[in-house]
Amino acid sequence: MSAEDVSNVIDAEQRASVGEGRVVGVVVSLGGQTPLKLAGVLPESLVLGTPPSSIDLAEDRERWNALCRELDIAQPAGGTATNVDEALVIATDIGFPVLIRPSYVLGGRAMEIVYDEDGVARVMKSVAAGLIREGGVSAERPVLVDRFLEDAVEVDVDSVRDLDGEVLIAGIMEHVEEAGVHSGDSACALPPQTLSKEVLATIEGHTHAIAHALGVVGLLNVQYAVKDGNVFVLEANPRASRTVPFVAKATGLPLANIAARLIVGETLAALRESGVLRPLGVMHHVSVKEAVLPFDRFPGVDTLLGPEMRSTGEVMGVDMTFGLAFAKSQMAAGTRLPRQGTVFLSLADRDKPAGLTVARQLVDLGFKIAATEGTAALLTGSGVPVDTVVAKVGEDGTVPRALELIGSGQVQLVVNTPRGRGPRADGQYIRMAALTHHVPCLTTLAAAKAAVAGIADWATHPLEVRALQELHMDGAVR
């Protein structure tokens, strides 16, 4: 869509309108990234809600960084680059790993985590080639280079602000997968499950400050990373995020309706008086959003999740515990968690110590364990029984190979967590085999922990249908 398209629609509506039917403005915050780009080239008087200058401030890295410094809100170290040399200087200064991404894109397109200088050069060249049709990399459209916070918890916040300056935080969502997996591909829970009261208070305070500083009118989505109790802001988007429908269903707030009314001048106070915005009760249930990934439509594709979004839809599970809600979300996304059988574990070195807890829980739930040699050595050395030790792909020997185990139906769940640099051939073969034979495959330890919670809760509490209408009766969130 171009500015000319919008102008043509406006002209046609103006010619056809009579009396009070004239066009008064354009809403740009309910359609993703494209309308935000158009906000800067449309007449400012036509743009309703958040001012175009504030939209640009949130997208402009230098101005955004300056605002965060002014508000005393921490960010991962980073900078902007227009060529390989500039990117290398930034990466060397802030330290590896770094996250490289183009500005003004949606869905994490061309975004990648890199661990060395060769990776920086490769990704910068790839990004430049991919942006040729959009004018290439320039001072107006630079590449962002940020320090990547490994093992951080990512958090999404959806909020609204009115013309009077009142801010309503509709939902704080804790991602299941750690930072580095695109928010569109990550499961998330509402309410958050592990964040402390202090961290939640900090997130709420930062969100209020950002909404006021940007002069937001309508929706605002802010993404944070929490590491060792410290809160870092990743980005702010003065528009509807993909989580708005999820938050609306989880809380009973008609969030898009509320935002649209605020954009055209109503206030939160007026919406309360009219009954559109009803007070929220205490939330006694947990909602989990999960991504629908189209891997089964593309045989041979690697199912590894990363910073570039690959999902084609979203589903939701609701129940009284996180585990039950997560189990439902997996079913809805097409992955039914097993309740018995064998789990195959192949963990990256950094995940092995924490993976011990997952393995112990699986054994306690009655599962058998198969594991690659390195993972098996750690498990058995720590007293966790391993029923089958799996040789690396391509090695000869009497122990069954991973692909044979998976292909013969002897494995009901695969947990494979590659991380960082180094060859990923074995892991990719394992993930492809799981995809081919329709075996659930988890590629992060966080997802494995959530799956174990779901299996454990399911073992003692049968799944039941819970209607949203019952959860939100009389405006209370039950």
C-alpha angles and dihedrals in degrees: 000000000000136000087253090059091053093046091051091053091048092049091050092049092048092052092048097044126095131191111339094357096094122124110263099181151320127266109220101169100074101061110061126245101331096068090047089058090049092050089073095056100038119087105277091228089064096055112093124205122007111033116253089237090061091047089054092046090057090050098042105087098205094049092042091052090050091051092051090050089050091050092044092237115150121236133183108266113262149123146203128270136187097189142023096264093054091048092051092051091052094045092049091048098049097033134238142322098055133178114227121195140153118249122245097028133125128218096026091281111188090359116145142168112229131190105194145024094267089057091052092053093046095049095044091054091047092050092048091051092049093052097050093106090051094052098275128254113329143151087271093048106029130168116254118227114190136171107257114229105217118209092011121143112240120218131194122202124193116194143156132216129194133212091265090059099251113145125205117193104210099184143355109204125195114209118229094210116062123253111290095057109097112255089236090060098040127090115233137192131221118226097033113252108205108021116114124235089249092054092046091050090051092049092050092048093049092048092052091048093049093047091052095044092051093044090232117192109187126358129011127180118193125186122206138181120214118202125170090345093306120121120219124184113227102183144328124224117194092206143068113296126210088256095066095093090047093051091047092054094042095050104026091238113139087223100173090047092050093047093049091052092049091049091058093049110275119130133226089244091055091048090053091052092050093048096243090113111045125185115266120236127212111297109237096171135064125229123200124195116205131186123240107225120197097214095125089062091059112053113205096024118132111248094205111132121225145149096300113081117241105165123113099198147350138243135191137221123196129189144126095275134040091239095055092044090050092049090052092048090053091051091050091050091052099261116112111197113230120244096200142005133066129332118203114214125196109165134183113243093253091052097049099086093050089040089065090074092051092049093049091050091050092051090048088053090055100259125141118229129227117181143171115258098264094045092043092052092055093046097049091043088056095048099261110134116235114198097191129026111205123210121223117273110277097020118123121226145102097278113095116256120236094248092052093050093049094042094051094056095248094123123067099180134021125204111189119166116181114181138184125334129352137069116322098183096113093047092048092051090050093049092047091051091051090050093048093051096039095244114152109252125194118195101188130058089226090060090048091054090050091048091052089051089052094048092047094050092044090054091063103027121048114223116257134186113256116192118218089222090062092048093052102039114150091003094290121127104226 
